[in-house]
Amino acid sequence: QMELVESGGGSVQAGGSLRLSCAERRFRISPLAWYRQTPGNQRELVASIAPSGATNYADSVKGRFTISRDKSHNTIYLQMNNLKFEDTAVYYCRRGDFWGRGTQVTVSS
């Protein structure tokens, strides 16, 4: 099974930036998407990157977040700028049926 491992979460003030990373450690296959979840809510898609490199973003993060993939194609990133309180969540990366364990992002207003 694939093993997806997220890193880069933390606490930041509103307006600040964080960069999340997600690496697939066993098969060196690229994860494809970032999701986030807050308590009591379902996971929502934040951003995705297709094998072609085409990207897609949730309306709430367009213009602030950027998803990218490294040249080895086994790590994706989520650059998050101008963070808002409502971006506070656990962020997960995903490929198909496989999910990482998540990394907490906390934005203080």
C-alpha positions in Angstrom: 0.0 0.0 0.0 1.0 3.5 -0.6 2.3 5.6 2.4 1.5 9.3 2.2 3.2 11.5 4.8 2.3 15.1 5.3 4.5 17.7 7.0 4.7 21.5 7.4 1.6 22.3 9.4 1.7 24.6 12.4 0.3 27.8 13.9 0.4 31.1 12.2 -1.3 34.5 12.5 -3.8 35.6 9.9 -2.1 36.9 6.9 0.8 34.6 7.3 2.0 31.7 5.1 2.7 28.0 5.5 4.0 25.4 3.1 2.7 21.8 3.4 4.5 18.8 1.9 3.2 15.3 1.1 5.5 12.5 0.1 4.7 9.0 -1.0 7.4 6.9 0.5 7.0 3.4 -0.8 6.3 3.5 -4.6 7.4 7.1 -5.4 4.1 7.8 -6.9 2.7 11.4 -6.7 -0.1 12.2 -4.4 -2.8 14.1 -6.3 -4.7 16.3 -4.0 -5.0 18.2 -0.7 -8.1 18.1 1.4 -8.9 19.6 4.8 -11.3 18.8 7.6 -12.7 20.7 10.6 -14.4 19.0 13.5 -17.9 17.9 12.7 -17.5 18.5 9.0 -16.6 16.3 6.0 -13.3 16.6 4.3 -13.3 19.1 1.5 -11.1 19.3 -1.5 -8.7 22.2 -1.3 -6.6 21.7 -4.4 -5.6 18.9 -6.9 -2.9 18.4 -9.5 -3.4 16.0 -12.4 -0.6 13.9 -13.9 -0.6 16.4 -16.7 0.1 19.2 -14.2 -3.3 20.8 -14.5 -4.5 22.2 -11.2 -7.8 22.8 -9.6 -8.7 24.8 -6.5 -11.6 25.3 -4.2 -13.1 28.8 -4.6 -12.2 29.7 -1.1 -8.5 29.3 -1.6 -8.1 30.6 -5.2 -5.4 33.2 -5.5 -4.0 32.3 -2.1 -3.0 28.7 -2.3 -0.8 27.0 -4.9 -0.4 23.3 -5.4 2.8 22.0 -7.0 4.8 18.8 -7.5 8.5 18.2 -7.4 10.5 16.8 -10.3 10.8 13.4 -8.7 6.9 13.3 -8.9 6.6 11.7 -5.5 6.0 14.9 -3.5 3.4 17.5 -3.7 3.3 20.9 -1.9 0.6 23.3 -0.9 1.9 26.9 -0.6 -0.6 28.8 1.5 -0.4 32.5 1.6 -2.6 35.2 3.2 -4.0 32.6 5.6 -7.3 33.3 7.2 -8.9 32.0 10.5 -11.3 29.9 8.4 -8.3 28.0 6.9 -7.8 26.3 10.3 -8.2 22.6 9.8 -6.4 19.3 9.5 -4.9 19.0 6.0 -4.7 15.6 4.3 -3.1 14.6 1.1 -4.7 11.9 -1.0 -4.2 9.6 -4.0 -7.1 7.4 -4.9 -8.2 5.4 -1.8 -5.0 6.3 0.1 -4.8 9.2 2.6 -2.1 10.6 4.8 -2.6 11.0 8.5 -3.0 14.7 8.3 -1.2 17.8 9.5 -2.8 20.5 11.7 -2.9 24.1 10.4 -4.1 26.7 13.0 -4.6 30.3 12.0 -5.1 32.8 14.8 -7.0 36.0 14.0 
